[in-house]
Amino acid sequence: MNYLIASILCSVAVSVLLKMARKKKIPVEQAVAVNYITAIILTMLVLKPDLDNPAAFLPTWWLFAALGVLLPGVFVIMGRAVDGAGIVKSDAAQRLSLFLPVIASFTLFGEKLTEGRLIGIVLAFAALFCLLCKSDGSKKSGGFAANAALLLGVWAGYGVIDILFKQLAKSGNAFSGNLLVAFCLAAVLMFGWLASRGTKWTAQGIVGGILLGILNFANIVTYINAHRAMAENPTLVFAGMNIGVIVLGTLVGAAAFKEKISGINAAGISIAVCAIGCLFYWEQISRWIGM
């Protein structure tokens, strides 16, 4: 539970940093690229992967290869989706990707669908709907098919990344080596993409990338450790993470950035609390209400 809470805090901190980046004129693309370099250094210093024994993680090469491509790739798709379809729809697509890892929990990872989890999952999606029901006031235009394809890419990309992180958690001690290679591949692809666009580097982009890398590394490592600590209950991690991030993000947005919380958003926060209760404490709740 502690790992999950830490991951939620780090994820929201990443969102706050990215939101502030626009005001501070930090080039987000540059920050993301430098973020992977920072993550590589932290992986070497903190996780200390055994590079003398690559055979330990080479059997799962497909895992770090997929993450290495998807991590920067989904970022690019997300950026284009925000430009084409708007922030609210893109954020909704990202959060509703929860559907994919939840399905994977019961089909790929062998989790049992208990009554409490079923109720919690239903409430989680209801809460996400209420929390994401906002008007962004944007007047984005563009082809419907193109925007739909971008939103589908965001939805599928983030969902698959969540599943891959769960799979990475199952790789045991080899996960640090897998993570290192994934970050290296992501860095190569991101720097290559920026070079192809003729990017002019700035000090703000580099400093912002270092801060982003520290937070992102902490977010990913605590998220993977949450999966390792609750290995038999991946739904708790998938749903808890998504609900926690959107609830805390909504509250931080209202407190720090004066974003409005509508009545339906407030209802979503209440439903989210109920969903978390059902997911984590159903046995105690059922005894309390005499079921």
NUROGU-161018 format. One record per residue: residue in one letter; x, y, z of N, C-alpha, C in turn. Coordinates in steps of 0.05 Angstrom, whole numbers, padded with zeros to 5 digits, always signed. Each point is the difference from the previous one (the first is absolute). Layout:
AXYZXYZXYZ
...
END
This chain:
M+00017-00024+00000-00017+00024+00000+00017+00025+00000
N+00022-00001+00015+00018+00024+00001+00012+00006-00027
Y+00008-00021-00015+00011+00004-00026-00020+00013-00019
L-00025-00010+00002-00021+00011-00017-00005+00030+00006
I-00001+00007+00026-00004+00028+00007+00023+00017-00010
A+00025-00010+00003+00023+00015-00009-00001+00003-00031
S-00009-00020-00014-00002+00002-00029-00020+00020-00008
I-00023+00001+00014-00021+00020-00006+00011+00028+00004
L+00014+00004+00022+00011+00027+00006+00020+00008-00021
C+00017-00018-00009+00020+00006-00020-00013+00006-00027
S-00021-00016-00007-00014+00004-00025-00013+00028-00001
V-00013+00008+00021-00013+00026+00001+00021+00022-00001
A+00023-00005+00013+00022+00020-00001+00010+00003-00028
V+00001-00022-00015+00008+00002-00029-00020+00017-00015
S-00026-00004+00005-00020+00016-00014+00002+00029+00007
V+00005+00006+00025+00004+00028+00009+00024+00013-00014
L+00021-00015-00002+00025+00010-00013-00006+00006-00029
L-00014-00018-00014-00006+00004-00028-00019+00023-00004
K-00018+00004+00019-00018+00023-00002+00015+00026+00004
M+00019+00000+00019+00015+00024+00005+00020+00006-00023
A+00007-00022-00015+00020+00003-00021-00009+00020-00021
R-00026+00001-00006-00011+00019-00020+00004+00029+00009
K-00004+00005+00027+00003+00027+00010+00029+00008+00001
K+00017-00019+00007+00029+00005+00002+00014-00001-00027
K-00015-00006-00021+00011-00001-00027+00021-00022-00002
I-00006-00023+00013+00018-00023-00002-00009-00017-00024
P+00017-00006-00019-00008-00017-00023-00005-00028+00010
V-00025-00009+00000-00007-00026+00011+00015-00023-00014
E+00002+00002-00026+00013-00022-00015+00029-00003+00009
Q+00014+00022+00004+00028-00002+00009+00001-00011+00028
A-00019+00009+00017+00000-00010+00028-00005-00030+00001
V-00017-00010-00018-00006-00029+00000+00025-00015-00009
A+00014+00010-00020+00025-00014-00009+00021-00001+00022
V+00005+00023+00013+00020+00001+00022-00010-00017+00024
N-00026-00002+00003-00011-00016+00021+00010-00029-00001
Y+00002-00010-00025+00010-00028-00003+00029-00003+00007
I+00016+00020-00005+00028-00001+00008+00003+00000+00030
T-00016+00017+00013-00001+00001+00030-00009-00027+00011
A-00020-00012-00013-00011-00026+00009+00022-00021-00002
I+00015+00001-00022+00022-00020-00004+00020+00002+00022
I+00008+00025+00007+00021+00004+00021-00011-00010+00027
L-00025+00007+00006-00012-00008+00025-00003-00031+00002
T-00007-00012-00022-00002-00029-00001+00027-00013+00007
M+00021+00011-00011+00027-00010+00005+00008+00004+00029
L-00007+00023+00011+00009+00007+00028-00018-00013+00021
V-00026-00001-00005-00018-00009+00021-00006-00030-00003
L-00006-00009-00024-00008-00028-00003+00023-00019-00005
K+00023+00011-00010+00024-00015-00004-00005-00026-00015
P-00009+00002-00025-00004-00025-00016+00026-00015-00004
D-00002-00026-00001+00023-00017-00004+00006-00002-00030
L+00018+00018-00009+00007+00001-00029+00020-00021-00007
D+00012-00013+00020+00019-00022-00006-00015-00025-00007
N-00026-00001+00005-00015-00024-00006-00025+00007-00017
P+00004+00009-00025-00022+00007-00017-00019-00023-00006
A+00009-00024+00003-00016-00023-00005-00025-00001+00019
A+00002+00014+00023-00022+00000+00019-00024+00015-00011
F+00004+00020-00017-00024+00015-00010-00003-00002-00030
L+00019-00012-00014-00003-00003-00029-00023-00017-00009
P-00008-00021+00016-00024-00015-00008-00025+00016-00002
T-00001+00023+00013-00024+00018-00001+00006+00024-00017
W+00016-00003-00021+00007+00022-00017-00024+00014-00012
W-00021-00015-00006-00024+00011-00012-00013+00021+00019
L+00004-00005+00026-00012+00018+00020+00012+00027+00000
F+00027+00001+00002+00013+00027+00000-00001+00013-00028
A-00001-00017-00021-00002+00011-00027-00027+00014-00003
A-00021-00013+00009-00027+00012-00002-00002+00026+00016
L+00010-00001+00025-00001+00024+00017+00017+00022-00012
G+00024-00007-00011+00018+00020-00011-00013+00015-00023
V-00016-00014-00016-00014+00013-00023-00025+00014+00009
L-00015-00012+00018-00026+00012+00008+00003+00024+00018
L+00019+00001+00018+00002+00023+00018+00003+00026-00015
P+00019+00003-00019+00001+00025-00015-00021+00002-00021
G-00008-00023-00011-00020+00001-00022-00027+00010+00009
V-00009-00010+00024-00026+00009+00010+00001+00029+00008
F+00024+00009+00009+00003+00029+00007-00006+00017-00025
V+00012-00008-00023-00004+00015-00025-00029-00001-00008
I-00013-00023+00002-00028-00003-00007-00017+00017+00018
M+00006+00000+00026-00015+00016+00019+00002+00029-00006
G+00024+00010-00007+00003+00028-00008-00017+00008-00024
R+00000-00018-00020-00016+00006-00024-00030-00002+00006
A-00008-00018+00018-00028-00002+00007-00009+00025+00015
V+00017+00011+00018-00007+00024+00014-00004+00023-00020
D+00018+00002-00020-00003+00021-00020-00025-00004-00018
G-00006-00025-00006-00022-00005-00019-00027-00003+00013
A-00001-00015+00022-00026-00006+00012-00005+00016+00026
G+00020+00012+00011-00003+00015+00025+00010-00015+00024
I+00004+00015+00022+00012-00011+00024-00019-00020+00014
V-00025+00008+00002-00019-00016+00016-00004-00027-00013
K-00005-00001-00026-00004-00026-00014+00025-00017+00001
S+00023+00012-00002+00025-00015+00001+00005-00011+00028
D-00006+00016+00020+00003-00009+00028-00019-00023+00006
A-00025+00003-00011-00020-00021+00004+00009-00026-00013
A+00011+00002-00024+00010-00024-00013+00022-00014+00016
Q+00017+00017+00012+00022-00012+00016-00011-00014+00025
R-00018+00013+00014-00010-00012+00025-00018-00024-00005
L-00016+00001-00022-00017-00022-00006+00015-00024-00011
S+00026+00003-00005+00016-00023-00008+00001-00020+00023
L-00009+00008+00024-00002-00019+00022-00015-00025-00007
F-00018+00002-00020-00016-00023-00008+00019-00023-00009
L+00021+00006-00015+00018-00021-00011+00015-00016+00022
P+00014+00014+00019+00014-00015+00020-00019-00015+00019
V-00024+00011+00005-00019-00014+00017-00008-00027-00013
I-00006+00001-00026-00007-00025-00014+00024-00019+00000
A+00024+00011-00003+00025-00016+00001+00003-00014+00027
S-00009+00014+00022+00003-00012+00026-00013-00027+00003
F-00023-00002-00014-00016-00025+00003+00006-00020-00023
T+00010+00010-00022+00005-00018-00023+00029-00009-00002
L+00019+00018+00007+00028-00006-00003+00014-00007+00026
F-00009+00014+00022+00014-00003+00025-00015-00017+00021
G-00022-00012-00009-00014-00019+00017-00012+00010+00026
E-00008+00025+00001-00013+00010+00024-00029-00009+00001
K-00010-00005+00024-00028-00008+00002-00018+00025+00003
L-00022-00001-00014-00019+00022+00001-00019-00004+00023
T+00006+00014+00023-00017-00003+00023-00023+00021-00001
E-00019-00003+00017-00023+00019+00001+00010+00028+00005
G+00017+00003+00020+00010+00026+00007+00015+00014-00022
R+00016-00015-00015+00015+00011-00022-00018+00008-00023
L-00020-00017-00005-00019+00007-00021-00014+00026+00005
I-00010+00003+00025-00013+00025+00008+00020+00023-00001
G+00024-00004+00009+00020+00021+00000+00007+00009-00028
I+00003-00019-00019+00006+00007-00028-00022+00016-00012
V-00025-00008+00004-00023+00015-00011+00000+00028+00011
L+00004+00003+00027+00001+00026+00012+00024+00017-00010
A+00022-00014-00005+00024+00014-00010-00005+00013-00027
F-00013-00014-00018-00006+00011-00026-00021+00022+00002
A-00019-00003+00018-00020+00021+00005+00014+00025+00010
A+00019-00004+00019+00014+00023+00011+00017+00014-00021
L+00013-00016-00017+00017+00012-00022-00018+00016-00019
F-00023-00010-00006-00018+00015-00018-00008+00027+00013
C-00007+00000+00025-00007+00025+00013+00023+00019+00003
L+00024-00010+00006+00023+00017+00003+00010+00012-00026
L-00004-00015-00022+00009+00009-00026-00021+00016-00015
C-00023+00003+00013-00022+00014-00013+00004+00030+00004
K+00017+00012-00017+00007+00028+00001-00003+00012-00027
S-00002+00026+00000+00000+00015-00026+00027+00014-00002
D+00016-00007-00021+00026+00012-00002-00001+00027-00015
G-00024+00006-00011-00003+00025-00014+00017+00002-00025
S+00010-00022-00009+00018+00001-00024-00017+00000-00025
K+00011+00011-00021-00013+00001-00026+00017-00015-00020
K+00009-00023+00008+00017-00016-00017-00015-00009-00024
S+00013+00001-00023-00012-00009-00024+00018-00020-00013
G-00010-00014-00019+00016-00020-00014-00017-00023-00008
G+00012-00018-00016-00015-00023-00009-00009-00018+00022
F-00025-00009-00001-00010-00017+00021+00015-00026+00001
A+00005-00012-00024+00014-00026-00001+00028+00003+00012
A+00014+00021-00006+00027+00004+00010+00001+00003+00030
N-00019+00016+00010-00001+00004+00029-00008-00026+00015
A-00019-00014-00012-00009-00025+00012+00024-00020+00000
A+00016-00001-00021+00023-00018-00001+00020+00007+00022
L+00005+00026+00004+00019+00009+00020-00010-00007+00028
L-00026+00004+00005-00011-00006+00027+00001-00031+00004
L-00005-00015-00021+00002-00029+00003+00029-00008+00006
G+00019+00014-00013+00028-00006+00006+00007+00006+00029
V-00010+00023+00011+00005+00007+00027-00012-00022+00019
W-00025-00007-00006-00014-00020+00017+00015-00027+00000
A+00006-00010-00024+00014-00026-00002+00028+00002+00010
G+00014+00022-00006+00028+00002+00008+00004+00000+00030
Y-00015+00016+00015+00003+00001+00029-00010-00026+00012
G-00020-00012-00011-00010-00026+00011+00021-00021-00003
V+00013-00002-00023+00021-00020-00004+00024+00005+00017
I+00008+00025+00004+00022+00007+00017-00005-00010+00028
D-00024+00004+00010-00007-00009+00027+00004-00030+00003
I-00010-00015-00021+00003-00029+00000+00029-00008-00001
L+00016+00014-00016+00029-00007-00002+00014+00006+00027
F-00008+00021+00014+00013+00005+00026-00006-00023+00020
K-00025-00010-00001-00007-00022+00017+00017-00025-00008
Q+00004-00004-00026+00016-00023-00009+00029+00004+00009
L+00009+00025-00001+00027+00007+00008+00004-00007+00030
A-00021+00006+00016+00002-00006+00029+00003-00030+00005
K-00010-00016-00019+00002-00029+00004+00027-00011-00008
S+00018+00016-00011+00026-00009-00010+00020-00003+00023
G-00009+00005+00025+00018-00004+00023+00023+00019+00000
N+00024-00010+00008+00023+00017+00002+00010+00011-00027
A-00010-00012-00022+00008+00010-00026-00014+00025-00009
F-00019+00009+00017-00016+00023-00009+00016+00026-00003
S+00021+00003+00017+00017+00024-00002+00015+00001-00026
G+00010-00023-00010+00013-00002-00025-00018+00006-00023
N-00024-00011+00001-00021+00005-00020-00007+00029-00001
L-00003+00012+00023-00007+00028+00002+00022+00018-00012
L+00025-00007+00006+00022+00016-00011+00001-00001-00030
V-00003-00023-00012+00000-00002-00029-00024+00014-00012
A-00023-00001+00013-00023+00014-00010+00004+00030+00000
F+00012+00011+00021+00006+00028+00001+00021+00008-00021
C+00020-00017-00004+00020+00006-00021-00013+00001-00028
L-00016-00019-00006-00013-00001-00026-00019+00024-00003
A-00015+00007+00021-00018+00023-00001+00016+00026-00005
A+00024+00002+00013+00017+00024-00003+00009+00002-00029
V+00010-00022-00011+00010+00001-00028-00022+00008-00019
L-00024-00011+00003-00022+00007-00017-00009+00029+00003
M-00001+00010+00025-00009+00027+00005+00020+00020-00010
F+00026-00004+00005+00020+00018-00010+00002-00001-00031
G-00005-00023-00011+00000-00002-00029-00023+00015-00012
W-00024-00001+00013-00023+00014-00010+00004+00030+00002
L+00012+00010+00022+00006+00028+00003+00021+00010-00021
A+00020-00017-00004+00021+00007-00020-00012+00003-00028
S-00019-00018-00006-00013+00001-00027-00016+00026-00003
R-00008+00012+00022-00016+00025-00001+00018+00025+00002
G+00026-00005+00002+00018+00023+00003-00003+00016+00025
T-00004-00014+00022-00005+00013+00026+00024+00016+00010
K-00005+00024+00009+00020+00017+00013-00002-00002+00030
W+00020-00011+00013-00001-00006+00028+00001+00025+00017
T-00014+00000+00022+00000+00022+00019+00007-00009+00028
A+00009+00018+00017+00007-00007+00027-00025-00007+00016
Q-00023+00013-00007-00025-00007+00014-00008-00028-00006
G+00003-00009-00025-00007-00027-00007+00017-00021+00014
I+00025+00006+00004+00018-00019+00013-00005-00002+00030
V-00003+00023+00013-00006+00001+00029-00027-00013+00005
G-00020+00008-00016-00026-00012+00003+00000-00030-00004
G+00017-00010-00019+00002-00028-00005+00012-00015+00024
I+00019+00012+00013+00013-00012+00024-00021-00004+00022
L-00016+00022+00005-00021-00002+00021-00021-00021-00008
L-00008+00001-00026-00020-00019-00009+00011-00029+00002
G+00025-00004-00006+00012-00027+00001+00000-00011+00029
I+00006+00017+00019+00000-00009+00028-00028-00009+00009
L-00020+00017-00007-00027-00007+00008-00011-00024-00016
N+00007-00001-00026-00010-00022-00016+00012-00026+00008
F+00026+00000+00006+00014-00024+00010-00013-00010+00025
A-00004+00018+00019-00013-00007+00026-00028-00011-00005
N-00014+00012-00018-00027-00009-00007+00000-00029-00011
I+00017-00005-00019+00000-00026-00013+00010-00022+00020
V+00021+00006+00015+00011-00020+00018-00020-00006+00023
T-00012+00020+00011-00020-00006+00021-00024-00014-00011
Y-00008+00006-00025-00023-00013-00012+00007-00030-00005
I+00024-00006-00009+00008-00028-00004+00002-00014+00027
N+00010+00013+00020+00002-00012+00026-00027-00005+00013
A-00020+00018-00007-00027-00005+00009-00011-00025-00012
H+00006-00005-00025-00009-00025-00013+00014-00024+00012
R+00025+00003+00007+00015-00022+00013-00011-00006+00028
A-00007+00022+00015-00010-00004+00027-00028-00012+00000
M-00016+00007-00021-00028-00011-00002-00002-00017-00025
A+00018-00019-00003+00003-00016-00024-00025-00015-00007
E-00015-00009+00020-00024-00016-00004-00025+00017-00006
N+00003+00027+00003-00024+00017-00003+00007+00024-00019
P+00006-00005-00025+00007+00022-00018-00022+00020-00004
T-00025-00008+00002-00022+00019-00003+00001+00023+00021
L+00009-00007+00024+00002+00020+00021+00020+00022-00008
V+00022-00009-00012+00020+00019-00009-00010+00017-00024
F-00010-00014-00020-00009+00014-00024-00022+00021+00007
A-00021-00010+00014-00022+00018+00006+00007+00021+00021
G+00015-00009+00021+00008+00019+00021+00017+00022-00011
M+00018-00006-00019+00018+00020-00012-00016+00020-00015
N-00018-00009-00018-00015+00018-00017-00019+00018+00016
I-00014-00013+00019-00019+00016+00016+00016+00020+00018
G+00021-00009+00012+00016+00017+00017+00011+00024-00014
V+00011-00004-00024+00012+00021-00016-00021+00021-00008
I-00023-00009-00010-00020+00019-00010-00013+00015+00023
V-00005-00013+00023-00011+00014+00024+00019+00020+00011
L+00025-00009+00005+00020+00019+00011+00006+00022-00020
G+00001-00007-00026+00006+00020-00020-00022+00021-00001
T-00025-00009+00003-00023+00019+00000+00002+00019+00024
L+00006-00011+00023+00002+00017+00024+00024+00019-00001
V+00023-00010-00011+00023+00018-00003-00006+00022-00020
G-00013-00008-00022-00007+00020-00020-00018+00022+00011
A-00019-00008+00017-00018+00020+00012+00015+00018+00020
A+00018-00012+00016+00014+00015+00021+00023+00017-00011
A+00015-00011-00018+00024+00014-00009-00004+00016-00026
F-00018-00009-00017-00004+00013-00026-00028+00012-00004
K-00015+00000+00022-00027+00013+00000-00018-00012-00021
E+00003-00026-00005-00018-00014-00019-00026-00005+00014
K-00022+00002-00014-00026-00003+00012-00008-00030+00003
I-00012-00006+00023-00011-00027+00004-00030+00002-00001
S-00012-00012-00020-00029+00001-00003-00014-00019+00018
G-00026+00001+00001-00015-00019+00017+00005-00029-00008
I+00001-00005-00026+00005-00028-00009+00028-00009+00006
N+00020+00019+00000+00027-00007+00008+00001-00007+00030
A-00014+00016+00016-00001-00006+00029-00013-00027+00005
A-00021-00006-00015-00012-00027+00002+00019-00022-00008
G+00017+00006-00020+00020-00019-00008+00020-00006+00022
I+00008+00020+00015+00019-00004+00022-00013-00018+00021
S-00025+00005+00006-00014-00017+00020-00002-00029-00010
I-00007-00003-00025-00003-00027-00011+00028-00014+00000
A+00021+00015-00006+00027-00011+00000+00008-00010+00027
V-00008+00014+00021+00006-00009+00028-00015-00027+00005
C-00025-00001-00009-00015-00026+00003+00013-00022-00016
A+00010+00006-00024+00013-00020-00017+00025-00011+00014
I+00016+00018+00011+00025-00008+00014-00007-00017+00024
G-00022+00008+00015-00009-00016+00022-00007-00029-00008
C-00015-00002-00022-00008-00027-00010+00024-00016-00009
L+00019+00013-00014+00023-00014-00010+00019-00010+00022
F+00004+00016+00020+00020-00006+00020-00011-00011+00026
Y-00025+00007+00006-00011-00006+00027-00027-00013-00001
W-00005-00016-00021-00027-00011-00004-00008-00019+00023
E+00019-00016+00010-00007-00020+00021-00009+00015+00025
Q+00014+00021+00007-00007+00015+00024-00027+00014-00004
I-00005+00011-00024-00025+00014-00006-00023-00020+00001
S+00003-00023-00012-00021-00020-00001-00008-00010+00028
R+00021-00002+00017-00006-00008+00028-00015+00022+00015
W+00008+00025-00006-00012+00023+00013-00030+00003-00007
I-00006-00005-00025-00028+00003-00009-00016-00026+00003
G+00013-00020+00010-00014-00025+00006-00005-00018-00024
M+00017+00001-00021-00004-00016-00023+00011-00028+00004
END
